[in-house]
Amino acid sequence: MAGGEQCEGSTVVSDLINFLNASPTAFHAVDEAKKRLKNAGFEQISEREDWELQVGKKYFFTRNHSTIVAFAVGRKYVAGNGFHIIGAHTDSPCLKLKPVSKVAKGGYLEVGVQTYGGGLWNTWFDRDLTVAGRLIIREEKDKSVSYLHRLVRIEEPIMRIPTLAIHLDRGVNDGFKLNTHGHLLPILATSVKAELNKVVPENGSAEGGVQSEGKKSNEKGNIDSKKHHSLLLQLLAAQAGCKTDEICDFELQLCDTQPSTVAGATKEFIFSGRLDNLCMSFCSLKALIDATSSECSLEDETGVRMVALFDHEEVGSNSAQGAGSPVMLDALSRITNSFSSSNSKLLEKAIQRSFLVSADMAHALHPNYMDKHEENHQPKLHGGLVIKHNANQRYATNAVTSFIFREIAEKHGLPIQDFVVRNDMPCGSTIGPILASGVGIRTVDVGAPQLSMHSIREMCAVDDVKHSYEHFKSYFREFTQLDAKISVDA
C-alpha cells in the first residue's frame, strides 16, 4: 500500500473508533451520523413536510431518531432513474430497562432489564456498565409546555452484573445455565448507601421524584419514581441538565463503558461493542460522504446515491422505523415524485433500475471452532468483504448481484470472499431479503468478517474496515457505468 493510501486507511480506522465511541445506542449513532452529514453539506429534511429537491444537492432525514436515510441527487438525474443504495442497521443486541425497573432485594437496589435481540448474555457479566438512550423532557416557558427528545449518556460505570462465586456453584464450569429473568439484573447500589445519598429538596421530602407536599410525582406528566429508583433518576437528570420531575419518560439501555480501541500485538484488530452493525453503518456513511464531497463528484451521475441505516434489525425489522416498514419505499417514491409532474409509472421503472447493497457483518472463521464453517466457505479476517449466499433466500444475493459487486472489487484490486452456512446449521438473515421482497429491488448481501458476534465485546480486522470503505465508495462512484453494460431481462 502506498504511503498516501496507508495514511487514508489509518484515518478511516481512527474515524470508525470515534464513531463507535460516540454511539452507545441507535439514537446516538443517528445523532453522530447527522453531525457528519451536516458537516459534509447534507441538508436535513422532514418526512412531515413537502420536499423541494434539486439535482446536485444532498439531503437526509430521520425517523424516530433511530433510523436515518441520506442521499445525493446526481446532476443528470431525471425521474425514473435508479437509486444506488447501501442499507445497514443501527441497533445491536443489548439489555433495555423495563417500564418499571425498580427492583430492591437482599439490601441491594437492582435495575430490571429485558433482553433485546439475540445477545451472548453471559458476556454481560462482570462488566463496568452504564446507561444511555433518550429522555422525553417537559419544558415550561411563558406558561407554555412542550416536550423535548434529549439524548442522555452517563459516562462513568454505575452498575454491574456480578457472577456467582465458584465456591457457591462448583459445577459452573461444567455448564452454566443462564436464566435471563433472574440472573441479568444489574446492581445499582446498596439500599443503605442509596438512602444516605438521597437528594433532599427544600420541602424536606427525601424522594427525588416528589415535587412538593401533597402533590403526586406524576401530576404534571413526569416519570413516576415508584417505577424507577430515585437515585437513577437523579443521575439522569444531572447528566441531562434538568430536574427529575421534568423527566416524563425514557428509553434506556445498558452499555459497556470500556471504549473501542485498535488492539492486538500488531495493532491489526478492533475490539469494540456494537461492531455488528455500526461498522457497516459507518463504512457506508463515510463512503457516501466521500463519494459526494467534491464539486464534480455528482456532475455525471444520472442516479441517486443513498445510505439507509435502519433500527430494529436485531428483532425482525417489524417497526415503523425498521426495514420492514415503508420507509425505504416512501423515500424512493418521494424523491422520484419531486422531479416529476406526471402520474406515469416512474417509480416502478426506477426500482428496476436500482441496486441495494445490504451490508451486515459476517462470521469470520474461528480457529477454535473450525468445524462450524463449511470447508469451502471460511471467511478470514483481512480477507475483505464477504458475499453471503443462501439457496433458501435467507440472503438476497444471486448471480447477477454478486457479479456486480465482485466486478467492482476486481477493478480496484480489493479482496472478496464468499460465505454459505453449513447445510446442517440454521442460517441467520438480514435486511436484504426484507427489502428485496418488499420493494422489489436487486440486492446483494455482504459484510465484513468478525468474531464474537453479539457479544458485549466484538472484534474485527483493521484491514477489512479499509476494504469495506473503499469497496462501498467505488460502488457509489461506478455503479451507473457498470450497470449500463449488464443485460438480463432484455
N, C-alpha and C positions, 0 to 999 in steps of 0.2 A: 504493500500500500504506500502510495506517495505521501510525502510529508503533509501536504495540504489536506489530502483525504483523511489522513490519520488524525489531524487536528480537528477536522469537521466531525469525525466519528466520536472523538472524545467529548466534543461539545454536545452531541446528541445524547450520549450516555449521562453526562452530568445534568443535562436538561431533564432527562427522564427521572433521575433521582430527585430533583427539585419538585417535579410534578407529583411524584409518589408521596413525598413528604408533606405536600400541601393538600393531599386528597385522602383523608381518613374515611370519608363516606362518599356516596354518589353525589350528594348535594355539594360537597366541597370540590369534587372532581369537575362538576359542571361549572362551578364558580371559577375555578382555575382556568378552565377552557375558555370561559367568557373573557377573562382578563387577557389571555394570549391572543384571542381573536380580535378584540378591540385594539390592542397594541399593533396588530397587523393590518388594521384598516377595515375590518369587517364591521358592518353596521347592524345593530340589533333591531329586529322587527318583532311584531307581536302577532300571534295567531288570532287575537281578539280584534285586530284592526285590518283595514284594507291594505294590500301590498301594492306599492308603486315601484316596481323593479326596473333596473336599467341594465343593458348589456355592458360588460366590462366591470361591473360592480360586484361587491362581496357582502354577504349577509349571513345572519344566524338568528335562530330563535330557540327558546327553551320551553319545555313542557314539564310542569311540576318542579322545576329547577333540579330535576334528576335525569332528564333526557335533554340532549342538545343536538340540533341539526344546523350545520354550517354549509354554505355553498357559494361558489363563484361562477358567475354567468359569463360565458365566452363572448368575445366581441362580435363573433359571427354567428351567434346563436339566433335561431328563429324557432317559434313554437312548433313542436313536433319533433325537434331534435332530441338526442338521447341524454341520459344522465349517467355520469361515471361516479359510482358511489363506493365508499368503504363503510361498512357497518361494524360496530363493536358494541360493547356494553360497559356501563359504569359501575355496576354492582358486583359485590363479592360475598361469599358466604360469611356470616357473622352472627353475633348474638345481639338481638334487639330488645330494648326494655319493653316490658309488658305495660298495658294501660294502667294497671295497678301494680307497681313494682315494689311496694313497701313490704319487706319481709323481716321479721325480728324473731330470732330463736337462739337459745343457748347463750344469751348475753351478747349476741352479735347483731349488727344491722347488715342485712344482705339485700341484694337487688334482684328482683325477679326478672328473668330474661326468657325470650323464646328463640329457638333456632331459626335462622334464615338460610335457606339453601342447604346443600349437602356438604357441610364442613367436616373436616377432620377434627372433631371436637376435643379429642384428647390433647391436641396441641395447644389448647387454650389454657390448660392448667399451668400454674406456677409462672405466669407471665405478668409483667407490670402493666396493668390495664388502666384505661381511662374511658371517657365517654365523649362522643361527638355526634353532631346531627344538626337539627334545626329546631328553633323555638318559634311559636306564634306568640307575639308580644302585643299587649294592649297599650296603645299610646293615646294620651288625652291632652289635647291642646285647644285652648279657647272654647272649652265646654263641648268640643267635638271629639269623638272617639274613633280611632282607626286601629286596624290590626295588621301588624307587620310580620313578615317572614325574616328571621335572622339566624344566620349560621352561628354555631357555637362549638367550641372545642376546648376542653380543659387539657392543658399541655402536660401537667405532671401526673404521675401514676396515682390513682386514688382508690383502686380496688384490685383484688386478686382472687383467683380461684385456686385454693391450695389443694394439693393432692393429700391423700391419706397416708400416713407413715407406714412403711412396710411392716413394722412391728405389730400393727393392728390389722394387717391383711397379708399374711405370709404367702398366700397363693397369687398375689397380684401379678408377678412376673410370668405365671403360667397362663394368664389370660384375664385381662381386666375387662369387665362388662360394664360399660358406661351407661348410666341412666341419665338421659338428658333432662329429665324433670327434676330429679333430686340432687344430682352431682354438680350441676353447672351454675350454681348460684354464687356470684362473686361477693366477697366480704368487703363492705364499705368502711365499717368502723366497729368498735365495741360499743355496747349500749352505754357504759359508764362514761367513756370519753365523749361520746356524742352528746350526752346530757350536760356535761360540764362545758362543752363548747357551743351550746346553743346561743344564737344571737337573741338578745332580749331587747325588743323595741321599747320606745318611750312609754307605751301604755302598760308595760310590765308583763305582757304575755311572753312566754318563752317559746311559743310555737311560731316559727318564721313565716308560716302561711297565713296567720291570722292578722287582719287589718286593725281591728280595734275592738274594744269590749262590746259584746252583743252583736257583732257582725260576723256572718259566716264567711269562711275563707273563699268561697266561690261565688259570693254575691255579685261581683262585677265581672264574672266570667273567668276569673283567674283559676289556675290549676289547684286542685284540692290537695292540701298537704296530708290528708288522710290516705291518699293514694300513693304518695311518694315521700321518702324521707325528707324532712325539712333540711337536714344537712346537705343533701344532694341539691335541693332547690336553691339553697344559699350559694353553693359553689357555682351553679349555672348562672344565677342572677349576677354574681360578682364578675364572672367572665363576660357576660353579655352586656354589662353596664346598665342593668335595670334592677327594679325591685322584684322580690319573689312574687308579690301579689299582682305583678304585671305580666307574669308568665301564664298564658291561657292554655297552652298545650305544647307538646313536643313530640318529635320522632328522633330517638336517640339510639345509638348502638355502641357496644363496647369496641375498643380498638387497642392495639398494642402501641406502647409508647416508644419502643425501640425504632430508631429511624432506619430508612432504607439506606443501603450502602453498597459500594463496589468492594468486592471481597475475593477471597481465595489467595493461595500462595503467590500466584502470578497476576492477581487482580483481574481475573478473567470472568468472574461471576457477579451477579447482582443478587443480594439477599434482601428480601423485602416481603411485606404483606401485600396482598391485592394485585400481584402481577397479573393474575387472571381476574379482570381482563384490562386493567389500567395500562399495561404495557402496550397492548394493541391499540387502545384508545389514544394513547399519547403518540405512538408512531404514525397513526393515520392522521391525527390532527396536525402534527408538525409537518407531515408530508404535504397536506393541503395548503397550509400557510406558506411553506417554502416554494411550492409549485405555482403559487399565485402572487408572489411577492414583488416581482419586477414589473415595470411599466409595460413590457412587451409579452409577459407570460400568458396573457389571455388574448393576444392580438389575433392569432389564427385559430383559436378554439371555437368550434361550432357547437359544442355541448355545454353541459353544466357539471362542474366538478363538485362533489358533495361528500361530506362525512356525517354519519348519523350514529350517535352514541346513545344507546337505549338503556333504560333501567329495567330491572326485574327479569333479566335473562336467567338468573340462577334459580328462579322459581317458576319458570314456564313462559314468561313474557306476556301473560294474560292480564294486562292492566291498561289503564288509559294512556300510560306513557311507555308501555312495553312494545317490543317489536310486533306483537300480535295485535296491536291497536292500529287504527287508520293513520297514525302519524306520518308514516312514510308516504302512503298514497295521497294523503292530504297535501303534503309538501310538493310532490310531483305535480299534482293537479293544479295547485295554486300558482306555481311557477309557470307552468305551461299556459294557463289562462291569462296570466299577467301580460303575455306577449301576443295574445290572440283576441280579436274582436268577433270571431266567428264561433259557431257552435259545432264545428266539424269534429270528427273523432281524432283530434290531435294527441290526446293523452295516450290512447291505446297505441298509436304509432310510436310515440315517444318511449313507452315502456319496452316495446320490442326492439328499439334501438339502444336500450340502456344495458348496463352491466353492473353487478354488485359483487364486491369482494367482501365476504363475511369473514371477519378477522377475529379469531378467538384462539387463545393459547392452546398448544398441542402437548401431547405426552412424550417427553424425551425418554429414550431407553435408560432404564435404571440398572446400574451394574450389579446390584444385589438381588435383582428380580428379573433376570434376563428372560425367563420363560413367560413373562406377562406380555411379551411382544411377539407378533408373527415374525418369523425369521427373515423374511424379505422386506419387512417394513419396520425398521428400527430407527426412528429419527434420533439424530445425535445433536448434542449441544455444539454450537459453532457451525452447524450444517445448513443454516439458512431456513427460510420459511418452509413449513410443511403443508403440502396439499393433502387435504383429507378426503378420502373416498369411502362410500358405503353403498352397496348394491340395493339396500333397502331404504335408501333416501333419508337416512339419519343425517347425512351431509348432502348438500345440493350440487356437488361437483359432478360434471360429466366431461366427456372427451373434449368437447369444444371449449368449455370454460377453463379446464385445466391447461389446454394447449395455449390459450391466450395468455394466461398468467405465466406459464413456463417460457413462452417466447420472449416475454419482457425480461425475464431473468437471464436467458441465454444471451440476449443482445448486450447486456451490461455485465456479463461475467459474474452474476450473482448465483450462489449455490441454492439449490432447491431440493426438497425431499418429499417422499410420499408416505402416507400412513393409511393402513387398513387394520381395523381391530381383528383380533383372533376370532375365528368362527364360533368358538365355544365361550366367548365372553360378550356381555352386553355392550352396546355402543352408546356413548353419550350423543348429545345433539347440540345445535347452536341456533342462532337466529337465522341462519342461511335457509333451511327448508321452510321456516315460517314465512319469510319474506318472499322466497321464490314461489311458494304456492299461493300466498295471499295477494301479491302484487303481480306475479307473472313475469318476473324479471330474471334474465340469465344470471346464474350465481356460481361462484367458486368458493369453497370453504378452505381457509388457510389459517395458519397460526404459527407463532414462534414456539420452539420446543422448550419445555420447562420441566423441573422436578418439584416434588412436594405440592402438587396442585391441590388447592382447597385447604392447605394448612394455614395456620396463622402466620407462618413464615415460609415463603416460597423461594425458589431460586431459578435463574435462567442465565444465559451467557451474554456477555457484553457484545460479542461479535454478532449475535443474532438480532440484537436491538438495532445495530447499524445496518445489517442486511435488510431487516424489515422496513426501516425508514427509507432506504434507498429504493427498494422494490416498490413501495407504495408511491413514492414521489415520481418514479419513472412511469408507473401506471397512469397517474394523472396527466402527465405530460404527453404520453404517446398512445393512449388507447384509441383516440379518434382515428389516427392514421392506420393503426393495426387493424381495427375493426372493419375499415373500408375494404380490406383485402380478403375478408372471410365471407364465404358463401355457403349457406346451409339450407335454408328453406326456399332457394330460388326455383 
